Amino acid sequence: MAHQRGLDHAPLRVMHVLRAPLGGLYRHVLDLSREQARRGHAVGLIVDANTGGDYADRTLRDLAPSLALGLSRVPMHRNPNPSDAAALMHVLRRLRDAGPDVVHGHGSKGGVFARLPGLLPGGGRSVRAYTPHGGSVNHRPGTHVHRLYMAVERLLGRSTDLLLFESAFIGARYRAVVGEPSALVRVVHNGIADDEFEPVVAAPDAADFLYVGELRAAKGIDVLLNAIQAVGRRSGTTPRAVLVGSGPDRDALERLVVDLGLSGRVTLTGPLPARQAFTLGRTLVVPSRAESLPYVVLEAAAARLPLISTDVGGIPEIFGPYRSRLIPPDDVERLVAAMTAALAAAPARRAKEAAELAAFVHDGFSITAMVDTVVSAYRDALAARDRPTVGRHSEIALSP
């Protein structure tokens, strides 16, 4: 292992473990893995075999040649399942063969499979890192499921050397629902590439409003649809909107479109690459009820696409000095007001506000900074593990 050679800047051996190769979590792992491999680190991935479709197959196939520790896919279920035992055995074999310095789990299930071996005999001496990406930390408190998951998080905390929170919000929430971590703690904001700051130009037939993301209840799309109907009822002209994405609530949302009389005004396209999707609307609406640090907000800000967003999760950290532009979640009236203002705003004002947010995001949310912080945290955790007298707990403030 690199740390045993005593070289602070020696290449590291890093194994990333995640479940679904979908969404922002997957993008984060892809960006992190590519850049770590480019810098000379030996990287490997363990990923669910059942999700992601053609997109996951293609992106993983493209990434595989740069993965010195290999790529393997094994069935992983979102919720606890008897097949978890077979998946855990697969992970144990892969870790034994690869001998990583760092095992980095992403999301709830990836975090379980990355950290549980540290509680088992023969689990090895790898540093165990965990990035929640929201995950179980965002479950509604007070439910039996939430209590069970938080008990699991506390148990796995015993084998966690490093917690990497993608937002200060998630770090604070972890403390509230799991407890004070004994592991090293870092806040590592998601980052995007320089070429993503090229402005996107709306198509000539672009809709008034656009949604891009998963189609599920936590995203608040029902609130957006009710707001669209209300804007039309008050103005006499119902705005057009495009919903881009897939998810478990697609059928329910299609029924709601019909029930609200929005057929012909609201279109559902299925998943599309973000920058392609951004050409389909003139204002992106993010009506989420809960978030961690969503990539779609970073990507839209970088593309200078005007934004209406709720004040949830780590989104205020993305908006920084422009946080006052955000609106409360589950508030149809406030969303109607914001949408009406967007329709009436002068193009020069919309462009100015979009440019201001793009400049702030450019300064604080780069892939280079993200990977620098992660690799530095790995090395700090390795040093703390090898020098226990120094103490394990070291923290960066969790305030935005």
GUNU-636654 format. One line per field, with one value per residue (C-alpha): residue number from 0; x, y, z. Coordinates in steps of 0.2 Angstrom, whole numbers, plus 2048, in hexadecimal, padded with zeros to 3 digits. Layout:
N
titi	[NUM;...]
c1	[X;...]
c2	[Y;...]
c3	[Z;...]
//
This chain:
400
titi	[0;1;2;3;4;5;6;7;8;9;10;11;12;13;14;15;16;17;18;19;20;21;22;23;24;25;26;27;28;29;30;31;32;33;34;35;36;37;38;39;40;41;42;43;44;45;46;47;48;49;50;51;52;53;54;55;56;57;58;59;60;61;62;63;64;65;66;67;68;69;70;71;72;73;74;75;76;77;78;79;80;81;82;83;84;85;86;87;88;89;90;91;92;93;94;95;96;97;98;99;100;101;102;103;104;105;106;107;108;109;110;111;112;113;114;115;116;117;118;119;120;121;122;123;124;125;126;127;128;129;130;131;132;133;134;135;136;137;138;139;140;141;142;143;144;145;146;147;148;149;150;151;152;153;154;155;156;157;158;159;160;161;162;163;164;165;166;167;168;169;170;171;172;173;174;175;176;177;178;179;180;181;182;183;184;185;186;187;188;189;190;191;192;193;194;195;196;197;198;199;200;201;202;203;204;205;206;207;208;209;210;211;212;213;214;215;216;217;218;219;220;221;222;223;224;225;226;227;228;229;230;231;232;233;234;235;236;237;238;239;240;241;242;243;244;245;246;247;248;249;250;251;252;253;254;255;256;257;258;259;260;261;262;263;264;265;266;267;268;269;270;271;272;273;274;275;276;277;278;279;280;281;282;283;284;285;286;287;288;289;290;291;292;293;294;295;296;297;298;299;300;301;302;303;304;305;306;307;308;309;310;311;312;313;314;315;316;317;318;319;320;321;322;323;324;325;326;327;328;329;330;331;332;333;334;335;336;337;338;339;340;341;342;343;344;345;346;347;348;349;350;351;352;353;354;355;356;357;358;359;360;361;362;363;364;365;366;367;368;369;370;371;372;373;374;375;376;377;378;379;380;381;382;383;384;385;386;387;388;389;390;391;392;393;394;395;396;397;398;399]
c1	[800;806;805;810;81E;81D;81B;80F;80C;80D;7FF;7F1;7E6;7D4;7C5;7B4;7A4;793;782;779;783;776;774;77F;787;78D;793;79D;7A5;7A9;7B1;7BB;7C1;7C6;7D0;7D8;7DD;7E4;7EF;7F7;7ED;7E7;7D4;7C7;7B3;7A7;795;784;781;76E;76C;772;76D;776;77D;786;78C;794;79C;7A3;7AA;7B2;7B9;7BF;7D0;7D6;7D1;7E1;7D7;7CA;7B7;7AB;798;78D;77A;776;765;760;758;75E;75D;763;76E;778;782;788;78C;796;7A0;7A4;7AA;7B5;7BD;7C0;7C8;7D3;7DA;7DC;7E4;7DE;7E5;7D3;7C2;7B6;7A3;796;784;77B;77E;78F;794;78E;798;7A7;7A7;7A0;7B0;7B9;7AE;7B2;7C1;7CE;7C6;7D7;7DF;7D8;7D2;7BF;7B8;7A5;79C;789;783;773;76E;767;76B;75D;750;741;745;739;735;73A;745;74E;752;758;763;76A;76F;778;781;787;78D;796;79E;7A9;7B2;7B2;7C2;7BD;7AC;7AB;79B;796;78E;78F;77C;77F;78D;781;773;77E;783;771;76A;77A;784;795;7A1;7B2;7B9;7C2;7B6;7B7;7AA;7AE;7A2;79E;7A8;7A5;7B1;7B7;7AE;79D;79E;79B;789;77B;770;75D;755;74A;73B;741;733;731;736;741;743;752;754;74D;73A;736;72D;73C;73F;72E;729;717;719;720;711;705;70E;70E;6FB;6F9;704;6F9;6E9;6EE;6F6;6EB;6F9;700;713;71C;727;732;736;747;74B;745;73F;732;725;724;713;70C;713;70C;6FA;6FC;700;6F0;6E6;6EC;6E8;6FA;6FA;703;70B;716;721;72B;73A;744;756;762;773;772;779;76D;75F;763;75F;74D;748;74B;74B;74F;744;74B;73C;744;73E;74F;761;773;77D;775;780;771;772;785;783;775;77E;78E;783;77C;76A;75F;75A;74B;74F;749;754;758;767;777;770;773;785;785;77C;787;784;775;76B;75D;758;752;740;739;735;722;71C;712;70F;721;725;717;71E;730;72A;71F;72E;739;72C;72C;73E;749;755;764;75F;75E;76E;777;770;775;787;789;784;790;79E;79C;79A;7AA;7B4;7AE;7A9;7B7;7BB;7CD;7C9;7BE;7CB;7D9;7CE;7C9;7DB;7E2;7D5;7DA;7EC;7E6;7DC;7EA;7F6;7E9;7E7;7F9;7FD;7EE;7F7;7F3;7E1;7D4;7C8;7CC;7BF;7BC;7AD;79C;795;792]
c2	[800;811;818;80A;811;822;82C;83A;83C;82A;824;81D;80D;812;807;810;806;80C;805;80D;815;823;835;841;834;82A;83A;83E;82D;82E;83F;83A;829;831;83F;833;827;836;83B;82A;822;810;810;803;802;7F6;7FA;7F3;7E8;7EB;7FE;80B;804;808;818;80F;801;80E;81A;80B;803;813;815;803;805;812;808;7FF;7F6;7F1;7F2;7E6;7E6;7DC;7DC;7E9;7ED;7FE;7F7;7E9;7D9;7C7;7C9;7D5;7C7;7C2;7D4;7D6;7C6;7CD;7DD;7D4;7CA;7D9;7E3;7D4;7D2;7E5;7EA;7FC;80A;812;80A;818;815;820;821;816;805;809;80F;7FF;7F4;7FF;800;7EF;7E5;7F0;7E9;7D7;7CC;7CD;7DD;7E5;7F5;800;811;811;821;825;833;832;83C;83E;82C;826;836;83E;831;839;838;82F;820;80E;80E;81E;817;807;810;81C;80D;805;816;816;804;808;818;80C;807;818;821;830;838;843;84D;855;863;86C;869;856;857;860;854;845;84C;84F;83D;832;83B;843;83A;833;832;840;84C;856;85F;85C;866;85D;865;868;86A;87A;875;875;888;88A;893;888;890;88C;884;890;885;884;882;890;884;874;867;85B;84D;83D;83C;838;840;848;853;85C;85B;85A;86C;872;86B;873;884;882;880;88F;89A;896;898;8AA;8B0;8A8;89F;88F;88F;880;874;866;858;84F;83F;82E;827;81D;82B;82E;825;82F;840;83C;839;84A;853;84C;850;862;865;867;85B;863;870;864;857;849;844;837;838;843;84A;85A;866;85F;861;873;878;873;880;892;891;881;87E;874;871;864;860;859;859;857;861;85E;85E;864;875;876;871;87D;88C;888;888;899;892;89D;893;892;887;882;886;874;869;870;87B;88B;886;887;897;89F;8B2;8B0;8A4;8B1;8AC;89B;897;88B;879;874;886;887;899;89E;893;89B;8AD;8A8;8A0;8AF;8BB;8B0;8B1;8C4;8C8;8D1;8C6;8D2;8CF;8BC;8BC;8C6;8BB;8AB;8B2;8B7;8A5;89D;8A8;8A2;890;891;897;88A;87A;873;860;865;86C;85D;850;85A;85A;848;841;84D;846;834;838;840;831;825;82F;830;81D;819;826;823;82D;83D;83A;835;844;853;85E;86B;877;871;883;888]
c3	[800;7FC;80E;814;809;813;803;805;7F3;7ED;7E2;7EC;7E9;7EA;7E8;7E6;7EB;7E6;7E1;7D3;7C4;7C3;7C7;7D0;7DB;7CC;7C3;7D3;7D3;7C0;7C2;7D1;7CA;7B9;7C1;7CE;7C1;7B6;7C5;7C6;7D4;7D2;7D2;7D2;7D2;7D9;7D2;7D2;7C3;7C1;7BF;7B3;7A2;792;79A;7A8;79C;790;79D;7A7;798;793;7A5;7A7;79E;7AB;7BA;7C0;7CE;7C2;7C0;7C7;7C7;7D3;7D7;7E5;7EA;7F0;800;80C;802;805;7F6;800;807;7F6;7F1;801;7FD;7EC;7F4;801;7F3;7E8;7F7;7FC;7EA;7E7;7F8;7F7;802;802;800;7FC;7FE;7F5;7FA;807;7FF;7F9;80B;812;807;808;81B;821;81D;82A;837;832;836;828;821;81E;823;815;81A;818;811;80F;805;809;7FA;804;805;815;81E;814;81A;823;836;842;836;83A;82A;82F;841;839;82D;839;845;836;833;845;844;834;83C;846;836;82E;82D;822;81F;80F;80F;7FE;807;817;819;818;824;831;82D;830;841;845;841;843;850;852;846;84D;83B;832;82A;81A;810;7FD;7F1;7E1;7D2;7C0;7B1;7A9;798;7A1;7A4;791;790;789;77C;77E;76E;764;76A;77C;789;797;7A5;7A6;7B3;7B3;7BF;7C7;7C6;7D8;7E7;7EF;7E0;7E2;7D0;7D5;7DC;7CC;7C2;7CE;7CC;7B9;7BA;7C6;7BB;7AC;7B6;7BB;7AB;79F;796;79D;79B;793;79C;799;7A6;7A2;7AC;7B2;7C2;7CC;7CB;7B8;7B7;7C5;7BE;7AD;7B5;7BF;7AE;7A7;7B7;7B8;7A6;7A0;792;783;78F;799;790;798;78E;797;79C;792;795;79F;793;785;791;795;784;786;792;796;7A9;7B3;7C2;7D1;7DC;7E8;7F9;7FE;7F6;7FA;7EE;7DD;7CD;7C3;7CC;7CA;7B7;7B4;7BD;7B3;7A3;7A7;7A7;7B2;7C1;7CD;7DC;7ED;7FD;802;806;7FF;7F1;7FC;7FC;7E9;7E8;7F6;7F6;7EB;7F7;7F9;7E7;7EE;7F3;800;7FB;7FA;7F7;7E7;7EA;7EB;7DC;7D2;7D6;7D1;7C1;7BD;7C0;7B5;7A7;7A9;7AC;79F;796;79C;7AE;7AC;7A3;7B1;7BF;7B6;7B3;7C6;7CB;7BE;7C4;7D6;7D2;7C7;7D5;7E2;7D9;7CE;7CB;7CF;7E0;7E4;7E0;7E9;7F9;7F8;7F5;802;80E;80A;80E;81F;823;81F;82A;838;837;838;846;852;860;855;857;84A;84A;83F;837;82B;831;82A;828;816]
//
